[in-house]
Amino acid sequence: MNGDIVAINFPFIVVALLLALGFYTIGFKRNLIKVVIGVEILEGAVNMFLVALGYSKGGYAPIYTLAPKESLNNMVLPTPQALTLTSIVIGVAVSALMLAFAVNLYKHYGTLDVTRMRRLRG
Amino acid sequence: MSNLPALMIAVPLFGAFTTPLLKKRYQLASLWAIIITGVSVILSLLLAQEVMDKGIVMYVFGADNANLVLPSGYKVPIRIMFEIDAMGVFMAISATLMSFIGALYSYSHVKMETGLEKYYALLQLLEVGILGMVLTGDLFNLFVFLEIAGIAGSALVGFRNYRGEASEAGIKYLIVSSVASLMVLFSIGLLYGQYGNLNMAYLSRQIGFNTVDMIALGLLFTSFAMKCGAVPMHYWVPDAYTEVPAGINPPLLVATYASLYALFRVSFSLFATITWNMARVGWAMSIIGVLTMFIGVTMALVQHDVKRLMSYHAISQTGYMLLGVGVGLTVLHDPQALASYGRDAMAGGVFHIINHIIYKSLLLMTAGALFYVTGTRDLNKMGGLARKMPYTTIAFIVGAAAISGLPPFNGFASKFLIYETSYRLNPLLAVFAMVTSVLTLASFVKVFASAFLGPPLEKFEGAKEVPKPMIVAMLILAALCILFGLFPNVVLDKLVYPAVDALIKFAQYQTWGGLA
């Protein structure tokens, strides 16, 4: 029984770990690329959280056309998946823009170390 | 005109996608942007008229009626809805007006740059983001538009990509805004997991007092506070406002306050059951407000980069809005106190939003004009420009007087409301607010003296007044500053008190204006 609880909550445990990892990476890493990766990890955590919310074990894809009888009350929630798709698309745009900024910064300062490129102070 | 809410989004979006077609024809692109933003100003005024006449306007995408249920009889709003009350329309007017002013100002200000068709496309995309945030009634939709505004805004912050600092400010803004919006999405997930729907009005009827709701409230509160530049998450504001071209400052300011709007919407409408019973949320908002205004102004005092100085003042002024509305939120559960000063405090806070957008845009645009003429933003290198640039000087004086809260300018009207009412809650709050105002005046006297007064410098011998579109944009805002200051009652009655009542009467919002 105890094993079941762990199995059901396993995605959420992973989400918590990923969130912690993402915040750690954003807060403590000095390389700009790693900071970008940190944001990506956060995004992965949130996306996984959304998908895990709508998942039910052994559930069917939420398509009514030609659905087998036993699937009628056992479908996964489609809305969180739609939300996740949208969020992934937005995430791609965000990371592309962040990496473009990083490339531009490297061209200007010759380094990706955030502690050495800080000209905006005060 | 029943499709007005959809047009509010569609028109600037259409503009944003057609502007890049005008490649290398920069003048045409900027004229097109001015036309599109001008049309959206008219649309927002029409929408305001409709909201004032009929109350809350509902617009359901893909159906005529908000109450339409699924064939199976499942009674949950599944469609994306726009729910526009007086508060939303108040922000929409600010957004469209400031985008128009920004486009007009940019016509001359960024003439020498390249890639301008993308600049104008992003400007309109930013407008779309803001309008979507303030009009929508759907929580996930709010997240999408928050991200649109964040991406467009940070791309514009890094627009001068030949400057390293611009990219630095851009990536800072982007990281802050994407982390904030991811946390918003996370709390949307928390709410969706419990209640299974995303409509704000519908959700607010179900939200109770359990732990997960509290966590969601905390996450939403901090994320939006982070995006509106409240202390201790204010560090991105000065960088972003300094590096962005001055023509984008007005819409970027509104984008910041769209997050403030989302903060109010979340605290007043979405979590109404919690905040109506707990003064703590209101106290948190007031105290964050006081800290924000005081820390912002003390950091502004030591700056010598003119735009950076003004950006720190932007942080400090955000504190006033948080304080005003926070006082209202604190006494929400106490009808007597609410009637005697809570409502006025909120009116002060909300009125301060539009006042601040107007005068801070004006000030940042005069700073942009100084930069346009002198090529520097360092106050120590400027001097004696008053005689060379009379219109800019007038605009600056009006803006500086307004931000310091001198009568008869608009800053006085809203700050006075905040002083009076926060005194009733706790005298200490009002003392801090007044001290901040005095310090603000001190630092703007410094700017005035070092940039405009003094002997004319030799290197600015050939300095001339800035081109006409920039002057017109500045003078429109200066005129608004004076008008709002002379007739505050008109604005308060027509726009601000309806907006405040829309926040207070959350039952109206919850029932989609009486539909369900």
Interface residues (C-beta under 8 A of the other chain):
Chain A: L19 I26 L32 V35 V39 L42 E43 V46 F49 L50 L53 L77 T79 P80 L83 T86 S87 I90 A93 V94 L97 M98 F101 A102 N104 L105 H108 Y109 M117 R118 R119 L120 G122
Chain B: F140 F143 V144 E147 G150 I151 S154 A155 G158 N161 R163 G164 E165 S167 E168 A169 G170 I171 K172 L174 I175 S178 V179 L182 L185 F186 I188 G189 Y192 G193 G196 L198 P238 D239 T242 E243 M299 V302 Q303 R308
